[in-house]
Amino acid sequence: TEPQMTPWQLSECGARTARQCRQDFERENYNWEKHLMLSEYLLSPQNFSHVMMLDADAAFIQQGHDTLATIVGLMERAKKDLFLT
C-alpha cells in the first residue's frame, strides 16, 4: 500500500505530477509509518519489554556473539531506554 499524502504535502507538490510528488514524499511517509508501528507496540496492552526495528539490509554475522544481549546489557548499565545506530 502507499502512504497517504497529507494536505500539506499535496500543497507542496506545485507543478509536479501526482506520481512525482508521491515519490518525493515516499521515504518520509514510510519512516513515519515505522515510528507509528513502534509506538503501537510500546503502548500495547501486551507490555512488550523491548521493540526492535532493523533495516532489511542489516545482518548479525557473528554467530558466537549474542549481540542483542550485549546491547541490552549496555543499555541497562547506562540506564538508557533507547538505542540508535
LODOLUM-965411 format. One record per residue (C-alpha): residue number from 1; residue in three letters; x, y, z. Coordinates in pm, 1 decimal, decimal comma. Example, Ala and Ser with C-alpha at 12.3 -4.5 7.8 and 13.67 -1.06 7.14 Angstrom:
BEGIN
@num:1 residu:ALA u:1230,0 v:-450,0 w:780,0 .
@num:2 residu:SER u:1367,0 v:-106,0 w:714,0 .
END
This chain:
BEGIN
@num:1 residu:THR u:0,0 v:0,0 w:0,0 .
@num:2 residu:GLU u:104,1 v:358,0 w:-48,1 .
@num:3 residu:PRO u:125,4 v:601,3 w:240,4 .
@num:4 residu:GLN u:-141,0 v:867,6 w:213,1 .
@num:5 residu:MET u:-33,8 v:1215,5 w:119,9 .
@num:6 residu:THR u:-104,8 v:1476,5 w:384,0 .
@num:7 residu:PRO u:-273,6 v:1805,4 w:289,0 .
@num:8 residu:TRP u:49,2 v:1999,4 w:345,6 .
@num:9 residu:GLN u:239,6 v:1757,1 w:122,4 .
@num:10 residu:LEU u:-18,9 v:1795,8 w:-152,3 .
@num:11 residu:SER u:12,1 v:2174,3 w:-125,7 .
@num:12 residu:GLU u:390,5 v:2139,6 w:-168,9 .
@num:13 residu:CYS u:355,3 v:1947,1 w:-495,8 .
@num:14 residu:GLY u:324,9 v:2257,6 w:-710,3 .
@num:15 residu:ALA u:370,2 v:2175,7 w:-1078,6 .
@num:16 residu:ARG u:492,3 v:1819,5 w:-1014,4 .
@num:17 residu:THR u:275,0 v:1528,4 w:-1120,7 .
@num:18 residu:ALA u:93,1 v:1332,2 w:-851,3 .
@num:19 residu:ARG u:328,3 v:1039,6 w:-922,2 .
@num:20 residu:GLN u:640,6 v:1252,7 w:-878,6 .
@num:21 residu:CYS u:501,2 v:1415,1 w:-565,1 .
@num:22 residu:ARG u:420,6 v:1075,7 w:-406,7 .
@num:23 residu:GLN u:768,5 v:953,7 w:-494,9 .
@num:24 residu:ASP u:929,4 v:1261,6 w:-339,0 .
@num:25 residu:PHE u:748,5 v:1209,8 w:-7,2 .
@num:26 residu:GLU u:752,1 v:828,8 w:-8,7 .
@num:27 residu:ARG u:1058,8 v:777,8 w:210,1 .
@num:28 residu:GLU u:944,1 v:1030,1 w:466,7 .
@num:29 residu:ASN u:596,8 v:877,8 w:485,7 .
@num:30 residu:TYR u:726,9 v:521,9 w:520,8 .
@num:31 residu:ASN u:958,8 v:633,9 w:801,7 .
@num:32 residu:TRP u:665,5 v:787,6 w:988,7 .
@num:33 residu:GLU u:475,1 v:460,6 w:945,7 .
@num:34 residu:LYS u:764,5 v:275,6 w:1112,6 .
@num:35 residu:HIS u:762,3 v:519,2 w:1404,3 .
@num:36 residu:LEU u:387,3 v:475,8 w:1442,6 .
@num:37 residu:MET u:430,2 v:97,9 w:1447,6 .
@num:38 residu:LEU u:696,1 v:122,0 w:1721,2 .
@num:39 residu:SER u:469,1 v:344,3 w:1927,2 .
@num:40 residu:GLU u:180,9 v:99,1 w:1891,0 .
@num:41 residu:TYR u:398,2 v:-188,4 w:2012,7 .
@num:42 residu:LEU u:526,0 v:8,1 w:2312,0 .
@num:43 residu:LEU u:175,6 v:119,8 w:2410,4 .
@num:44 residu:SER u:26,2 v:-225,8 w:2353,3 .
@num:45 residu:PRO u:-154,3 v:-398,4 w:2643,6 .
@num:46 residu:GLN u:82,4 v:-691,7 w:2582,1 .
@num:47 residu:ASN u:351,4 v:-486,5 w:2762,6 .
@num:48 residu:PHE u:646,1 v:-565,0 w:2538,2 .
@num:49 residu:SER u:971,1 v:-506,8 w:2725,2 .
@num:50 residu:HIS u:1168,9 v:-436,7 w:2407,2 .
@num:51 residu:VAL u:1089,8 v:-346,0 w:2048,0 .
@num:52 residu:MET u:1348,7 v:-364,2 w:1773,0 .
@num:53 residu:MET u:1338,9 v:-225,1 w:1421,8 .
@num:54 residu:LEU u:1612,6 v:-346,1 w:1188,2 .
@num:55 residu:ASP u:1678,2 v:-237,7 w:831,3 .
@num:56 residu:ALA u:1627,2 v:-506,8 w:570,7 .
@num:57 residu:ASP u:1993,0 v:-488,7 w:466,7 .
@num:58 residu:ALA u:2127,2 v:-531,8 w:821,7 .
@num:59 residu:ALA u:2258,7 v:-864,3 w:945,9 .
@num:60 residu:PHE u:2405,4 v:-1024,2 w:1256,3 .
@num:61 residu:ILE u:2703,8 v:-1216,0 w:1122,3 .
@num:62 residu:GLN u:2894,1 v:-1324,7 w:1434,3 .
@num:63 residu:GLN u:2716,3 v:-1643,6 w:1538,3 .
@num:64 residu:GLY u:2928,6 v:-1670,8 w:1852,1 .
@num:65 residu:HIS u:2813,8 v:-1332,2 w:1984,5 .
@num:66 residu:ASP u:2473,5 v:-1260,8 w:2136,5 .
@num:67 residu:THR u:2463,3 v:-906,2 w:2000,8 .
@num:68 residu:LEU u:2117,6 v:-821,5 w:2132,4 .
@num:69 residu:ALA u:2200,8 v:-939,0 w:2485,8 .
@num:70 residu:THR u:2517,2 v:-726,8 w:2474,4 .
@num:71 residu:ILE u:2317,6 v:-420,2 w:2365,4 .
@num:72 residu:VAL u:2055,1 v:-478,9 w:2636,5 .
@num:73 residu:GLY u:2330,2 v:-508,4 w:2899,1 .
@num:74 residu:LEU u:2493,5 v:-185,5 w:2784,5 .
@num:75 residu:MET u:2160,5 v:-5,1 w:2790,3 .
@num:76 residu:GLU u:2067,4 v:-132,7 w:3135,9 .
@num:77 residu:ARG u:2404,3 v:-34,6 w:3284,2 .
@num:78 residu:ALA u:2376,5 v:311,7 w:3130,1 .
@num:79 residu:LYS u:2008,1 v:337,9 w:3237,5 .
@num:80 residu:LYS u:1904,7 v:410,9 w:2879,5 .
@num:81 residu:ASP u:1575,5 v:321,5 w:2711,8 .
@num:82 residu:LEU u:1658,1 v:397,4 w:2350,5 .
@num:83 residu:PHE u:1940,7 v:261,2 w:2136,0 .
@num:84 residu:LEU u:2001,3 v:410,4 w:1792,6 .
@num:85 residu:THR u:2276,8 v:342,9 w:1542,3 .
END
